[in-house]
């Protein structure tokens, strides 16, 4: 069974963050104290832009982003990488899992500005039809999906888990319990857990 081809174009709009500037208190002769800038409290169109450079799926990307844009929205809306899914949007379902410097992370919780000069890998980088990653082949062999919406997150987590497992233990044979705890942050609404663990 091929990996899911379902595409959802959920979008969300985030508020702006307030920048902090230093205002010297000259009259009192006191050292500068922090004060909130009024310039950064407007609507989203006035949000300050930041230049961010990342290594996305092996390619250096330099882009202008707004301060609070999440990695999830940036990937899906700005980069057109819709393999990373939005489920809960709150770090509870694992659908948005990506690798940051080789470790799994929820893209819905991370501001893209926090990943300046970091390496991000998404599901699009792991395999392609006819050239699947071994984890993707295993999911196919075990029919480990139903609707497939959670599959990119599970596959990404499994790839990070096996890489770490191999580095720590030098084997490819975690137990079923160890595999299920690696997936503790992932939800499958179809309940395909047994096939996924297999
Ligand atoms: Fe990020 Fe659910 S969408 S954890």
Boltz pocket constraint, residues with backbone or C-beta under 6 A from the ligand:
constraints:
  - pocket:
      binder: B
      contacts: [[A, 85], [A, 86], [A, 87], [A, 88], [A, 89], [A, 90], [A, 91], [A, 92], [A, 93], [A, 94], [A, 95], [A, 96], [A, 97], [A, 106], [A, 107], [A, 108], [A, 109], [A, 185]]
      max_distance: 6.0
